[in-house]
Amino acid sequence: MVNNDANQALHRANEYSGFFRRFTAWCVDAPVRFAIGLALVYLPMRLLVFGQAKRYGSTDPSYLWGVMPLADRTTVFVLWLLAAVIIPWLYTALQECSTPQATFGKTLLGVKVTDLEGRRISFGRASGRFFARLIPTFGIGYGIALFTRRKQALHDLVAGCVVVRVH
């Protein structure tokens, strides 16, 4: 285990990752998260909706939603929640608290997530960082990374994290 002084010196040696490198990493990760969600959710959702369309003789989503039993609507909602929130959360948080401290995209771009002291973050902190992204700021939360000293976006500030380049 690296002592705290050595870890802090290592952290200071790393430079903070800028907005565009982080955005590019997100662009790499987004289709991966989407593909995982699609693989796990698409078939069950399709089977459910096709079954309902056959039962009610319509493919109109508004009509089907109105006539579907509550249990089926609940299933659709849970599948949507899985694809839109749970899979992206686990994809991100599990990788950022892992030994590489980075998602697939961040790894490809040579950056990692640390706490303010340069240490690996916990799953709880990685989860907080992920959910802080959902604070509605209309992009301002990401844009502030252009103006903060450590290039931190709002979710980094909330979670007490920085994203640094790995040399």
C-alpha positions in Angstrom: 0.0 0.0 0.0 1.3 3.4 -0.9 1.6 5.8 2.0 -0.4 9.0 2.0 2.5 11.4 1.3 3.6 9.4 -1.7 0.0 9.2 -2.9 -0.4 12.9 -2.6 2.9 13.5 -4.5 1.6 11.2 -7.2 -1.7 13.1 -7.4 0.1 16.5 -7.7 2.2 15.1 -10.5 -0.9 14.3 -12.5 -2.6 17.1 -14.3 -6.3 17.6 -14.1 -8.3 16.4 -17.1 -10.0 19.1 -19.1 -13.5 19.3 -20.4 -12.9 18.0 -23.9 -11.0 14.9 -22.9 -13.7 14.1 -20.4 -16.4 14.7 -23.0 -14.7 12.4 -25.5 -14.5 9.7 -22.8 -18.2 10.1 -22.2 -18.8 9.8 -26.0 -16.9 6.4 -25.9 -18.8 5.2 -22.8 -22.3 6.3 -23.9 -22.7 3.7 -26.7 -21.3 1.0 -24.5 -23.8 1.8 -21.7 -26.5 1.9 -24.4 -25.5 -1.5 -25.8 -25.5 -3.1 -22.4 -29.0 -1.6 -21.6 -30.3 -2.7 -25.0 -29.0 -6.2 -24.6 -30.6 -6.6 -21.2 -33.8 -4.7 -21.8 -34.7 -4.8 -25.5 -35.9 -8.4 -25.8 -38.1 -8.5 -22.6 -39.6 -5.1 -23.6 -40.2 -6.2 -27.2 -41.8 -9.5 -26.1 -44.1 -7.6 -23.7 -45.1 -5.0 -26.2 -45.7 -7.5 -29.0 -47.8 -9.6 -26.7 -49.9 -6.6 -25.8 -50.2 -5.5 -29.5 -51.4 -9.0 -30.4 -53.8 -9.1 -27.5 -55.4 -5.7 -28.2 -55.0 -5.6 -32.0 -53.1 -2.3 -32.0 -49.5 -1.1 -32.1 -50.3 2.5 -31.0 -48.2 3.1 -27.9 -50.7 5.6 -26.4 -53.6 3.1 -26.8 -51.5 0.2 -25.5 -50.4 2.1 -22.4 -54.0 3.0 -21.7 -55.3 -0.6 -21.9 -52.3 -2.5 -20.5 -52.8 -4.0 -17.0 -51.0 -2.3 -14.2 -48.5 -5.2 -13.8 -47.4 -4.8 -17.4 -47.1 -1.1 -17.1 -45.0 -1.6 -14.0 -42.8 -4.1 -15.9 -42.3 -1.5 -18.7 -41.4 1.2 -16.1 -38.9 -1.1 -14.3 -37.3 -2.1 -17.6 -37.0 1.6 -18.6 -35.5 2.4 -15.2 -33.0 -0.4 -15.6 -31.9 0.8 -19.0 -32.0 4.5 -18.3 -30.6 4.7 -14.7 -29.5 1.5 -13.1 -27.2 0.1 -15.9 -25.5 3.5 -16.5 -25.1 3.9 -12.7 -23.5 0.5 -12.1 -21.4 0.7 -15.3 -20.0 4.0 -14.1 -19.7 3.6 -10.3 -18.3 0.1 -10.4 -15.6 1.0 -12.8 -14.7 4.3 -11.1 -14.2 2.7 -7.7 -12.2 -0.2 -9.2 -8.4 -0.4 -9.4 -8.1 1.4 -12.7 -10.4 4.2 -11.3 -11.9 4.8 -14.7 -14.6 3.7 -17.1 -13.7 2.1 -20.4 -13.8 5.5 -22.1 -11.7 7.3 -19.4 -9.2 4.5 -19.6 -8.9 4.9 -23.4 -8.4 8.6 -23.0 -5.9 8.2 -20.2 -7.8 9.7 -17.3 -9.0 8.4 -13.9 -11.2 9.6 -11.0 -9.7 10.2 -7.6 -10.8 11.9 -4.4 -9.2 15.3 -3.6 -6.2 13.5 -2.1 -5.5 11.4 -5.1 -6.9 8.2 -3.6 -9.3 5.7 -5.2 -12.9 6.5 -4.5 -15.4 4.2 -2.8 -18.5 2.8 -4.5 -20.6 5.2 -2.4 -18.7 8.2 -3.5 -18.7 7.0 -7.2 -22.5 6.5 -6.8 -22.9 10.0 -5.4 -20.8 11.4 -8.3 -23.0 9.6 -10.8 -26.3 10.7 -9.3 -25.1 14.3 -8.8 -24.9 14.4 -12.7 -28.7 14.1 -12.6 -29.1 17.5 -10.9 -30.8 19.6 -13.6 -28.5 22.3 -14.6 -29.1 22.4 -18.4 -25.4 21.7 -19.1 -24.1 24.4 -16.7 -22.9 21.7 -14.2 -20.6 20.3 -16.9 -19.6 23.7 -18.2 -18.2 24.9 -14.9 -15.3 22.5 -15.4 -14.0 25.0 -17.9 -13.7 27.6 -15.2 -12.7 25.7 -12.0 -9.1 25.5 -10.9 -9.1 21.7 -10.8 -11.4 21.4 -13.9 -14.2 20.0 -11.7 -17.8 19.7 -13.0 -20.6 20.1 -10.5 -20.9 16.4 -9.9 -17.1 16.4 -9.0 -17.6 19.2 -6.6 -20.6 17.5 -4.9 -18.7 14.2 -4.6 -15.3 15.7 -3.7 -13.6 14.2 -6.7 -11.2 15.2 -9.5 -10.5 13.6 -12.8 -6.7 13.5 -13.5 -4.6 12.5 -16.5 -2.6 9.3 -16.1 0.9 9.5 -17.5 
